[in-house]
Amino acid sequence: MKLARRSDYSLRTLIYLAENKGRITNHELAQVLGISSNHLYKIVQTLSRAGYLRTSAGREGGVELGKSAHEITLLEIIRLVEGPINLSDCFLNADECFLVSKCKLRKKIKEAQNILIGMFSETTIEDLLDDEKCTDKRETAVT
């Protein structure tokens, strides 16, 4: 399985905001993450519609976490952005495969998928934070 860039950036956005509590502008956040403001806007829009971020407009506006970091699991974000996790197409279209009744590989792939989903569902954004709060990278990114 390969995470889509959009999932990666969504998770990095949440991690950064959890590490550096408070509001940050989209422009600053895009600089920190090294992505375009347009791409970040789409990510922020998706996460805010689902309640993971709070946004505010205006001169003092920006983006901040909408939920606590311990309430947000990796699985929720990956499913929000990518949809269901499937390591193989045979889980989506089992009826189309004539080998499904005799397939020994399918069982192992399903086991691996269940382990992955379990790990993602048990891991929160808070779990990914360093023990010591990271330095606010906005200072170096903006200059």
TIBATOR-324339 format. One record per atom (N, C-alpha, C): atom name; residue number from 1; residue in one letter; x, y, z. Coordinates in steps of 0.2 Angstrom, whole numbers, plus 5000, padded with zeros to 4 digits. Example, Ala and Ser with C-alpha at 12.3 -4.5 7.8 and 13.67 -1.06 7.14 Angstrom:
2
+------+-----+------+------+------+------+
: atom :  nr : rest :    u :    v :    w :
+------+-----+------+------+------+------+
:    N :   1 :    A : 5066 : 4972 : 5039 :
:   CA :   1 :    A : 5062 : 4978 : 5039 :
:    C :   1 :    A : 5066 : 4984 : 5039 :
:    N :   2 :    S : 5064 : 4989 : 5035 :
:   CA :   2 :    S : 5068 : 4995 : 5036 :
:    C :   2 :    S : 5064 : 5000 : 5039 :
+------+-----+------+------+------+------+
***
This chain:
143
+------+-----+------+------+------+------+
: atom :  nr : rest :    u :    v :    w :
+------+-----+------+------+------+------+
:    N :   1 :    M : 5004 : 4994 : 5000 :
:   CA :   1 :    M : 5000 : 5000 : 5000 :
:    C :   1 :    M : 5004 : 5006 : 5000 :
:    N :   2 :    K : 5003 : 5011 : 4996 :
:   CA :   2 :    K : 5006 : 5017 : 4996 :
:    C :   2 :    K : 5001 : 5023 : 4997 :
:    N :   3 :    L : 5002 : 5027 : 5002 :
:   CA :   3 :    L : 4998 : 5032 : 5004 :
:    C :   3 :    L : 4998 : 5038 : 4998 :
:    N :   4 :    A : 4993 : 5040 : 4997 :
:   CA :   4 :    A : 4993 : 5046 : 4992 :
:    C :   4 :    A : 4996 : 5052 : 4995 :
:    N :   5 :    R : 4999 : 5056 : 4991 :
:   CA :   5 :    R : 5002 : 5062 : 4994 :
:    C :   5 :    R : 4997 : 5066 : 4998 :
:    N :   6 :    R : 4991 : 5066 : 4996 :
:   CA :   6 :    R : 4986 : 5070 : 4999 :
:    C :   6 :    R : 4985 : 5068 : 5006 :
:    N :   7 :    S : 4985 : 5061 : 5007 :
:   CA :   7 :    S : 4985 : 5058 : 5014 :
:    C :   7 :    S : 4991 : 5060 : 5018 :
:    N :   8 :    D : 4996 : 5060 : 5015 :
:   CA :   8 :    D : 5003 : 5061 : 5018 :
:    C :   8 :    D : 5002 : 5069 : 5021 :
:    N :   9 :    Y : 5001 : 5073 : 5016 :
:   CA :   9 :    Y : 5000 : 5080 : 5018 :
:    C :   9 :    Y : 4995 : 5082 : 5023 :
:    N :  10 :    S : 4989 : 5078 : 5023 :
:   CA :  10 :    S : 4984 : 5079 : 5028 :
:    C :  10 :    S : 4987 : 5077 : 5035 :
:    N :  11 :    L : 4990 : 5072 : 5035 :
:   CA :  11 :    L : 4993 : 5069 : 5041 :
:    C :  11 :    L : 4998 : 5074 : 5044 :
:    N :  12 :    R : 5003 : 5076 : 5039 :
:   CA :  12 :    R : 5008 : 5081 : 5041 :
:    C :  12 :    R : 5005 : 5088 : 5044 :
:    N :  13 :    T : 5000 : 5090 : 5041 :
:   CA :  13 :    T : 4996 : 5096 : 5043 :
:    C :  13 :    T : 4994 : 5095 : 5050 :
:    N :  14 :    L : 4990 : 5090 : 5051 :
:   CA :  14 :    L : 4988 : 5089 : 5058 :
:    C :  14 :    L : 4993 : 5088 : 5063 :
:    N :  15 :    I : 4999 : 5084 : 5061 :
:   CA :  15 :    I : 5004 : 5084 : 5066 :
:    C :  15 :    I : 5007 : 5090 : 5067 :
:    N :  16 :    Y : 5009 : 5094 : 5062 :
:   CA :  16 :    Y : 5012 : 5101 : 5063 :
:    C :  16 :    Y : 5007 : 5105 : 5068 :
:    N :  17 :    L : 5001 : 5105 : 5066 :
:   CA :  17 :    L : 4996 : 5110 : 5071 :
:    C :  17 :    L : 4996 : 5107 : 5078 :
:    N :  18 :    A : 4997 : 5101 : 5079 :
:   CA :  18 :    A : 4997 : 5098 : 5086 :
:    C :  18 :    A : 5003 : 5100 : 5089 :
:    N :  19 :    E : 5009 : 5099 : 5086 :
:   CA :  19 :    E : 5015 : 5101 : 5089 :
:    C :  19 :    E : 5016 : 5108 : 5090 :
:    N :  20 :    N : 5013 : 5113 : 5086 :
:   CA :  20 :    N : 5014 : 5120 : 5086 :
:    C :  20 :    N : 5007 : 5123 : 5088 :
:    N :  21 :    K : 5005 : 5122 : 5094 :
:   CA :  21 :    K : 4998 : 5124 : 5095 :
:    C :  21 :    K : 4996 : 5131 : 5094 :
:    N :  22 :    G : 4990 : 5132 : 5092 :
:   CA :  22 :    G : 4989 : 5139 : 5090 :
:    C :  22 :    G : 4987 : 5140 : 5082 :
:    N :  23 :    R : 4985 : 5145 : 5080 :
:   CA :  23 :    R : 4983 : 5147 : 5073 :
:    C :  23 :    R : 4989 : 5148 : 5069 :
:    N :  24 :    I : 4989 : 5146 : 5063 :
:   CA :  24 :    I : 4994 : 5148 : 5058 :
:    C :  24 :    I : 4990 : 5149 : 5051 :
:    N :  25 :    T : 4993 : 5154 : 5047 :
:   CA :  25 :    T : 4990 : 5155 : 5041 :
:    C :  25 :    T : 4991 : 5150 : 5036 :
:    N :  26 :    N : 4987 : 5149 : 5031 :
:   CA :  26 :    N : 4988 : 5144 : 5026 :
:    C :  26 :    N : 4994 : 5145 : 5022 :
:    N :  27 :    H : 4996 : 5151 : 5021 :
:   CA :  27 :    H : 5002 : 5153 : 5017 :
:    C :  27 :    H : 5008 : 5151 : 5021 :
:    N :  28 :    E : 5008 : 5152 : 5028 :
:   CA :  28 :    E : 5014 : 5150 : 5032 :
:    C :  28 :    E : 5014 : 5142 : 5032 :
:    N :  29 :    L : 5008 : 5139 : 5033 :
:   CA :  29 :    L : 5008 : 5132 : 5033 :
:    C :  29 :    L : 5010 : 5128 : 5027 :
:    N :  30 :    A : 5009 : 5131 : 5021 :
:   CA :  30 :    A : 5011 : 5129 : 5015 :
:    C :  30 :    A : 5018 : 5129 : 5014 :
:    N :  31 :    Q : 5021 : 5135 : 5017 :
:   CA :  31 :    Q : 5029 : 5135 : 5017 :
:    C :  31 :    Q : 5032 : 5130 : 5021 :
:    N :  32 :    V : 5029 : 5129 : 5027 :
:   CA :  32 :    V : 5032 : 5124 : 5032 :
:    C :  32 :    V : 5032 : 5117 : 5029 :
:    N :  33 :    L : 5026 : 5115 : 5026 :
:   CA :  33 :    L : 5025 : 5109 : 5023 :
:    C :  33 :    L : 5029 : 5108 : 5016 :
:    N :  34 :    G : 5030 : 5114 : 5013 :
:   CA :  34 :    G : 5034 : 5113 : 5006 :
:    C :  34 :    G : 5029 : 5111 : 5001 :
:    N :  35 :    I : 5023 : 5114 : 5001 :
:   CA :  35 :    I : 5018 : 5112 : 4996 :
:    C :  35 :    I : 5014 : 5119 : 4994 :
:    N :  36 :    S : 5011 : 5119 : 4988 :
:   CA :  36 :    S : 5008 : 5125 : 4986 :
:    C :  36 :    S : 5002 : 5127 : 4990 :
:    N :  37 :    S : 5001 : 5133 : 4990 :
:   CA :  37 :    S : 4995 : 5136 : 4994 :
:    C :  37 :    S : 4988 : 5133 : 4991 :
:    N :  38 :    N : 4988 : 5132 : 4985 :
:   CA :  38 :    N : 4982 : 5129 : 4982 :
:    C :  38 :    N : 4981 : 5122 : 4984 :
:    N :  39 :    H : 4986 : 5118 : 4984 :
:   CA :  39 :    H : 4985 : 5111 : 4986 :
:    C :  39 :    H : 4983 : 5111 : 4993 :
:    N :  40 :    L : 4987 : 5115 : 4997 :
:   CA :  40 :    L : 4985 : 5115 : 5005 :
:    C :  40 :    L : 4978 : 5117 : 5006 :
:    N :  41 :    Y : 4975 : 5122 : 5002 :
:   CA :  41 :    Y : 4969 : 5124 : 5003 :
:    C :  41 :    Y : 4964 : 5118 : 5002 :
:    N :  42 :    K : 4965 : 5114 : 4997 :
:   CA :  42 :    K : 4960 : 5108 : 4996 :
:    C :  42 :    K : 4961 : 5104 : 5002 :
:    N :  43 :    I : 4967 : 5103 : 5005 :
:   CA :  43 :    I : 4967 : 5098 : 5011 :
:    C :  43 :    I : 4964 : 5101 : 5017 :
:    N :  44 :    V : 4965 : 5108 : 5018 :
:   CA :  44 :    V : 4962 : 5111 : 5023 :
:    C :  44 :    V : 4954 : 5111 : 5023 :
:    N :  45 :    Q : 4952 : 5112 : 5017 :
:   CA :  45 :    Q : 4945 : 5112 : 5016 :
:    C :  45 :    Q : 4942 : 5105 : 5018 :
:    N :  46 :    T : 4945 : 5099 : 5015 :
:   CA :  46 :    T : 4943 : 5093 : 5017 :
:    C :  46 :    T : 4943 : 5091 : 5025 :
:    N :  47 :    L : 4948 : 5093 : 5028 :
:   CA :  47 :    L : 4949 : 5092 : 5035 :
:    C :  47 :    L : 4944 : 5096 : 5039 :
:    N :  48 :    S : 4943 : 5102 : 5037 :
:   CA :  48 :    S : 4939 : 5107 : 5041 :
:    C :  48 :    S : 4931 : 5105 : 5040 :
:    N :  49 :    R : 4929 : 5103 : 5034 :
:   CA :  49 :    R : 4922 : 5100 : 5033 :
:    C :  49 :    R : 4921 : 5094 : 5037 :
:    N :  50 :    A : 4926 : 5090 : 5039 :
:   CA :  50 :    A : 4925 : 5084 : 5043 :
:    C :  50 :    A : 4926 : 5086 : 5050 :
:    N :  51 :    G : 4928 : 5092 : 5052 :
:   CA :  51 :    G : 4928 : 5094 : 5059 :
:    C :  51 :    G : 4935 : 5093 : 5062 :
:    N :  52 :    Y : 4940 : 5091 : 5058 :
:   CA :  52 :    Y : 4947 : 5090 : 5061 :
:    C :  52 :    Y : 4951 : 5097 : 5061 :
:    N :  53 :    L : 4949 : 5102 : 5058 :
:   CA :  53 :    L : 4952 : 5108 : 5058 :
:    C :  53 :    L : 4946 : 5114 : 5059 :
:    N :  54 :    R : 4949 : 5119 : 5062 :
:   CA :  54 :    R : 4944 : 5125 : 5062 :
:    C :  54 :    R : 4948 : 5131 : 5058 :
:    N :  55 :    T : 4944 : 5134 : 5054 :
:   CA :  55 :    T : 4947 : 5139 : 5050 :
:    C :  55 :    T : 4944 : 5146 : 5052 :
:    N :  56 :    S : 4947 : 5151 : 5051 :
:   CA :  56 :    S : 4944 : 5158 : 5052 :
:    C :  56 :    S : 4947 : 5163 : 5047 :
:    N :  57 :    A : 4943 : 5167 : 5044 :
:   CA :  57 :    A : 4945 : 5171 : 5039 :
:    C :  57 :    A : 4948 : 5178 : 5042 :
:    N :  58 :    G : 4950 : 5182 : 5038 :
:   CA :  58 :    G : 4952 : 5189 : 5040 :
:    C :  58 :    G : 4960 : 5189 : 5041 :
:    N :  59 :    R : 4961 : 5195 : 5043 :
:   CA :  59 :    R : 4968 : 5197 : 5045 :
:    C :  59 :    R : 4971 : 5193 : 5050 :
:    N :  60 :    E : 4967 : 5191 : 5055 :
:   CA :  60 :    E : 4970 : 5187 : 5061 :
:    C :  60 :    E : 4968 : 5180 : 5060 :
:    N :  61 :    G : 4966 : 5178 : 5054 :
:   CA :  61 :    G : 4963 : 5171 : 5052 :
:    C :  61 :    G : 4968 : 5166 : 5051 :
:    N :  62 :    G : 4966 : 5160 : 5050 :
:   CA :  62 :    G : 4971 : 5155 : 5049 :
:    C :  62 :    G : 4968 : 5148 : 5051 :
:    N :  63 :    V : 4972 : 5143 : 5052 :
:   CA :  63 :    V : 4969 : 5136 : 5053 :
:    C :  63 :    V : 4972 : 5134 : 5060 :
:    N :  64 :    E : 4968 : 5130 : 5063 :
:   CA :  64 :    E : 4970 : 5126 : 5069 :
:    C :  64 :    E : 4966 : 5120 : 5070 :
:    N :  65 :    L : 4969 : 5116 : 5075 :
:   CA :  65 :    L : 4965 : 5109 : 5076 :
:    C :  65 :    L : 4958 : 5110 : 5078 :
:    N :  66 :    G : 4954 : 5106 : 5075 :
:   CA :  66 :    G : 4947 : 5107 : 5077 :
:    C :  66 :    G : 4945 : 5101 : 5082 :
:    N :  67 :    K : 4949 : 5097 : 5083 :
:   CA :  67 :    K : 4949 : 5091 : 5088 :
:    C :  67 :    K : 4955 : 5090 : 5092 :
:    N :  68 :    S : 4955 : 5087 : 5097 :
:   CA :  68 :    S : 4961 : 5086 : 5101 :
:    C :  68 :    S : 4965 : 5081 : 5097 :
:    N :  69 :    A : 4972 : 5081 : 5097 :
:   CA :  69 :    A : 4976 : 5077 : 5094 :
:    C :  69 :    A : 4975 : 5069 : 5096 :
:    N :  70 :    H : 4973 : 5068 : 5102 :
:   CA :  70 :    H : 4972 : 5061 : 5105 :
:    C :  70 :    H : 4965 : 5059 : 5102 :
:    N :  71 :    E : 4961 : 5063 : 5099 :
:   CA :  71 :    E : 4955 : 5060 : 5096 :
:    C :  71 :    E : 4955 : 5059 : 5089 :
:    N :  72 :    I : 4961 : 5060 : 5086 :
:   CA :  72 :    I : 4961 : 5059 : 5078 :
:    C :  72 :    I : 4966 : 5053 : 5077 :
:    N :  73 :    T : 4963 : 5048 : 5074 :
:   CA :  73 :    T : 4967 : 5042 : 5072 :
:    C :  73 :    T : 4969 : 5043 : 5065 :
:    N :  74 :    L : 4974 : 5039 : 5063 :
:   CA :  74 :    L : 4977 : 5039 : 5056 :
:    C :  74 :    L : 4972 : 5036 : 5052 :
:    N :  75 :    L : 4968 : 5031 : 5054 :
:   CA :  75 :    L : 4963 : 5028 : 5050 :
:    C :  75 :    L : 4958 : 5032 : 5048 :
:    N :  76 :    E : 4955 : 5037 : 5052 :
:   CA :  76 :    E : 4950 : 5041 : 5050 :
:    C :  76 :    E : 4952 : 5046 : 5045 :
:    N :  77 :    I : 4959 : 5048 : 5045 :
:   CA :  77 :    I : 4961 : 5053 : 5040 :
:    C :  77 :    I : 4962 : 5050 : 5034 :
:    N :  78 :    I : 4965 : 5044 : 5034 :
:   CA :  78 :    I : 4967 : 5040 : 5028 :
:    C :  78 :    I : 4960 : 5038 : 5024 :
:    N :  79 :    R : 4955 : 5036 : 5028 :
:   CA :  79 :    R : 4949 : 5034 : 5025 :
:    C :  79 :    R : 4945 : 5041 : 5022 :
:    N :  80 :    L : 4946 : 5046 : 5026 :
:   CA :  80 :    L : 4943 : 5052 : 5024 :
:    C :  80 :    L : 4945 : 5055 : 5017 :
:    N :  81 :    V : 4952 : 5054 : 5016 :
:   CA :  81 :    V : 4955 : 5056 : 5010 :
:    C :  81 :    V : 4955 : 5051 : 5004 :
:    N :  82 :    E : 4956 : 5045 : 5006 :
:   CA :  82 :    E : 4957 : 5040 : 5001 :
:    C :  82 :    E : 4951 : 5035 : 5000 :
:    N :  83 :    G : 4947 : 5035 : 5005 :
:   CA :  83 :    G : 4942 : 5030 : 5005 :
:    C :  83 :    G : 4944 : 5023 : 5009 :
:    N :  84 :    P : 4941 : 5018 : 5008 :
:   CA :  84 :    P : 4943 : 5011 : 5011 :
:    C :  84 :    P : 4950 : 5009 : 5009 :
:    N :  85 :    I : 4953 : 5006 : 5014 :
:   CA :  85 :    I : 4959 : 5003 : 5013 :
:    C :  85 :    I : 4959 : 4996 : 5010 :
:    N :  86 :    N : 4961 : 4995 : 5004 :
:   CA :  86 :    N : 4961 : 4988 : 5001 :
:    C :  86 :    N : 4968 : 4987 : 4998 :
:    N :  87 :    L : 4972 : 4982 : 5001 :
:   CA :  87 :    L : 4978 : 4980 : 4998 :
:    C :  87 :    L : 4978 : 4976 : 4992 :
:    N :  88 :    S : 4972 : 4974 : 4990 :
:   CA :  88 :    S : 4971 : 4970 : 4984 :
:    C :  88 :    S : 4964 : 4972 : 4981 :
:    N :  89 :    D : 4964 : 4972 : 4974 :
:   CA :  89 :    D : 4958 : 4973 : 4971 :
:    C :  89 :    D : 4953 : 4967 : 4972 :
:    N :  90 :    C : 4955 : 4961 : 4974 :
:   CA :  90 :    C : 4951 : 4955 : 4975 :
:    C :  90 :    C : 4946 : 4956 : 4981 :
:    N :  91 :    F : 4948 : 4961 : 4985 :
:   CA :  91 :    F : 4943 : 4962 : 4991 :
:    C :  91 :    F : 4937 : 4967 : 4988 :
:    N :  92 :    L : 4938 : 4970 : 4983 :
:   CA :  92 :    L : 4933 : 4975 : 4980 :
:    C :  92 :    L : 4929 : 4971 : 4975 :
:    N :  93 :    N : 4932 : 4966 : 4971 :
:   CA :  93 :    N : 4928 : 4963 : 4966 :
:    C :  93 :    N : 4929 : 4955 : 4966 :
:    N :  94 :    A : 4928 : 4952 : 4972 :
:   CA :  94 :    A : 4929 : 4945 : 4973 :
:    C :  94 :    A : 4925 : 4941 : 4968 :
:    N :  95 :    D : 4919 : 4943 : 4966 :
:   CA :  95 :    D : 4915 : 4940 : 4961 :
:    C :  95 :    D : 4919 : 4939 : 4954 :
:    N :  96 :    E : 4923 : 4944 : 4953 :
:   CA :  96 :    E : 4926 : 4944 : 4946 :
:    C :  96 :    E : 4932 : 4939 : 4945 :
:    N :  97 :    C : 4934 : 4936 : 4951 :
:   CA :  97 :    C : 4940 : 4932 : 4951 :
:    C :  97 :    C : 4938 : 4925 : 4951 :
:    N :  98 :    F : 4940 : 4921 : 4946 :
:   CA :  98 :    F : 4938 : 4914 : 4946 :
:    C :  98 :    F : 4943 : 4910 : 4951 :
:    N :  99 :    L : 4948 : 4913 : 4954 :
:   CA :  99 :    L : 4952 : 4909 : 4959 :
:    C :  99 :    L : 4950 : 4910 : 4966 :
:    N : 100 :    V : 4946 : 4914 : 4967 :
:   CA : 100 :    V : 4944 : 4916 : 4974 :
:    C : 100 :    V : 4943 : 4911 : 4979 :
:    N : 101 :    S : 4940 : 4905 : 4977 :
:   CA : 101 :    S : 4938 : 4900 : 4981 :
:    C : 101 :    S : 4944 : 4896 : 4983 :
:    N : 102 :    K : 4949 : 4896 : 4979 :
:   CA : 102 :    K : 4955 : 4892 : 4980 :
:    C : 102 :    K : 4961 : 4896 : 4981 :
:    N : 103 :    C : 4961 : 4902 : 4982 :
:   CA : 103 :    C : 4966 : 4907 : 4983 :
:    C : 103 :    C : 4969 : 4907 : 4990 :
:    N : 104 :    K : 4975 : 4905 : 4991 :
:   CA : 104 :    K : 4979 : 4905 : 4997 :
:    C : 104 :    K : 4982 : 4911 : 4999 :
:    N : 105 :    L : 4983 : 4915 : 4994 :
:   CA : 105 :    L : 4986 : 4922 : 4995 :
:    C : 105 :    L : 4981 : 4927 : 4998 :
:    N : 106 :    R : 4975 : 4926 : 4995 :
:   CA : 106 :    R : 4970 : 4931 : 4998 :
:    C : 106 :    R : 4970 : 4931 : 5005 :
:    N : 107 :    K : 4970 : 4925 : 5009 :
:   CA : 107 :    K : 4969 : 4925 : 5016 :
:    C : 107 :    K : 4975 : 4929 : 5019 :
:    N : 108 :    K : 4981 : 4928 : 5017 :
:   CA : 108 :    K : 4987 : 4932 : 5020 :
:    C : 108 :    K : 4987 : 4939 : 5018 :
:    N : 109 :    I : 4984 : 4941 : 5012 :
:   CA : 109 :    I : 4984 : 4948 : 5011 :
:    C : 109 :    I : 4978 : 4951 : 5016 :
:    N : 110 :    K : 4973 : 4948 : 5017 :
:   CA : 110 :    K : 4968 : 4950 : 5021 :
:    C : 110 :    K : 4970 : 4951 : 5028 :
:    N : 111 :    E : 4974 : 4946 : 5031 :
:   CA : 111 :    E : 4977 : 4946 : 5037 :
:    C : 111 :    E : 4982 : 4953 : 5038 :
:    N : 112 :    A : 4986 : 4954 : 5033 :
:   CA : 112 :    A : 4990 : 4960 : 5033 :
:    C : 112 :    A : 4986 : 4966 : 5033 :
:    N : 113 :    Q : 4981 : 4966 : 5029 :
:   CA : 113 :    Q : 4977 : 4972 : 5028 :
:    C : 113 :    Q : 4973 : 4973 : 5035 :
:    N : 114 :    N : 4971 : 4968 : 5039 :
:   CA : 114 :    N : 4968 : 4969 : 5045 :
:    C : 114 :    N : 4973 : 4972 : 5050 :
:    N : 115 :    I : 4979 : 4969 : 5050 :
:   CA : 115 :    I : 4984 : 4972 : 5055 :
:    C : 115 :    I : 4986 : 4979 : 5053 :
:    N : 116 :    L : 4986 : 4981 : 5047 :
:   CA : 116 :    L : 4987 : 4988 : 5045 :
:    C : 116 :    L : 4982 : 4992 : 5047 :
:    N : 117 :    I : 4976 : 4990 : 5046 :
:   CA : 117 :    I : 4970 : 4994 : 5048 :
:    C : 117 :    I : 4970 : 4995 : 5056 :
:    N : 118 :    G : 4971 : 4989 : 5059 :
:   CA : 118 :    G : 4971 : 4989 : 5067 :
:    C : 118 :    G : 4976 : 4994 : 5069 :
:    N : 119 :    M : 4982 : 4994 : 5066 :
:   CA : 119 :    M : 4988 : 4999 : 5068 :
:    C : 119 :    M : 4986 : 5006 : 5067 :
:    N : 120 :    F : 4983 : 5008 : 5061 :
:   CA : 120 :    F : 4980 : 5014 : 5059 :
:    C : 120 :    F : 4975 : 5016 : 5064 :
:    N : 121 :    S : 4970 : 5012 : 5066 :
:   CA : 121 :    S : 4965 : 5014 : 5070 :
:    C : 121 :    S : 4967 : 5015 : 5077 :
:    N : 122 :    E : 4972 : 5012 : 5080 :
:   CA : 122 :    E : 4975 : 5013 : 5086 :
:    C : 122 :    E : 4980 : 5019 : 5087 :
:    N : 123 :    T : 4982 : 5021 : 5082 :
:   CA : 123 :    T : 4987 : 5027 : 5082 :
:    C : 123 :    T : 4984 : 5033 : 5081 :
:    N : 124 :    T : 4985 : 5038 : 5086 :
:   CA : 124 :    T : 4982 : 5045 : 5085 :
:    C : 124 :    T : 4988 : 5049 : 5083 :
:    N : 125 :    I : 4986 : 5055 : 5081 :
:   CA : 125 :    I : 4990 : 5061 : 5080 :
:    C : 125 :    I : 4995 : 5062 : 5086 :
:    N : 126 :    E : 4992 : 5062 : 5092 :
:   CA : 126 :    E : 4996 : 5063 : 5098 :
:    C : 126 :    E : 5001 : 5058 : 5099 :
:    N : 127 :    D : 5000 : 5052 : 5097 :
:   CA : 127 :    D : 5005 : 5046 : 5097 :
:    C : 127 :    D : 5011 : 5048 : 5093 :
:    N : 128 :    L : 5010 : 5052 : 5088 :
:   CA : 128 :    L : 5016 : 5054 : 5083 :
:    C : 128 :    L : 5020 : 5060 : 5085 :
:    N : 129 :    L : 5018 : 5063 : 5091 :
:   CA : 129 :    L : 5021 : 5069 : 5093 :
:    C : 129 :    L : 5027 : 5067 : 5097 :
:    N : 130 :    D : 5033 : 5071 : 5096 :
:   CA : 130 :    D : 5039 : 5070 : 5100 :
:    C : 130 :    D : 5037 : 5071 : 5107 :
:    N : 131 :    D : 5041 : 5068 : 5111 :
:   CA : 131 :    D : 5041 : 5069 : 5119 :
:    C : 131 :    D : 5042 : 5076 : 5120 :
:    N : 132 :    E : 5047 : 5079 : 5117 :
:   CA : 132 :    E : 5048 : 5087 : 5118 :
:    C : 132 :    E : 5045 : 5090 : 5112 :
:    N : 133 :    K : 5041 : 5095 : 5114 :
:   CA : 133 :    K : 5038 : 5099 : 5109 :
:    C : 133 :    K : 5043 : 5102 : 5103 :
:    N : 134 :    C : 5042 : 5101 : 5097 :
:   CA : 134 :    C : 5046 : 5103 : 5092 :
:    C : 134 :    C : 5046 : 5111 : 5092 :
:    N : 135 :    T : 5052 : 5113 : 5090 :
:   CA : 135 :    T : 5053 : 5120 : 5089 :
:    C : 135 :    T : 5048 : 5123 : 5084 :
:    N : 136 :    D : 5045 : 5129 : 5085 :
:   CA : 136 :    D : 5041 : 5132 : 5080 :
:    C : 136 :    D : 5045 : 5133 : 5074 :
:    N : 137 :    K : 5043 : 5130 : 5068 :
:   CA : 137 :    K : 5047 : 5130 : 5062 :
:    C : 137 :    K : 5045 : 5136 : 5058 :
:    N : 138 :    R : 5040 : 5140 : 5060 :
:   CA : 138 :    R : 5037 : 5145 : 5056 :
:    C : 138 :    R : 5043 : 5151 : 5055 :
:    N : 139 :    E : 5047 : 5152 : 5061 :
:   CA : 139 :    E : 5052 : 5157 : 5060 :
:    C : 139 :    E : 5057 : 5156 : 5055 :
:    N : 140 :    T : 5059 : 5150 : 5054 :
:   CA : 140 :    T : 5064 : 5148 : 5049 :
:    C : 140 :    T : 5061 : 5148 : 5042 :
:    N : 141 :    A : 5055 : 5145 : 5041 :
:   CA : 141 :    A : 5051 : 5144 : 5035 :
:    C : 141 :    A : 5049 : 5151 : 5032 :
:    N : 142 :    V : 5048 : 5156 : 5036 :
:   CA : 142 :    V : 5045 : 5162 : 5033 :
:    C : 142 :    V : 5051 : 5167 : 5031 :
:    N : 143 :    T : 5057 : 5166 : 5034 :
:   CA : 143 :    T : 5062 : 5171 : 5032 :
:    C : 143 :    T : 5065 : 5169 : 5025 :
+------+-----+------+------+------+------+
***
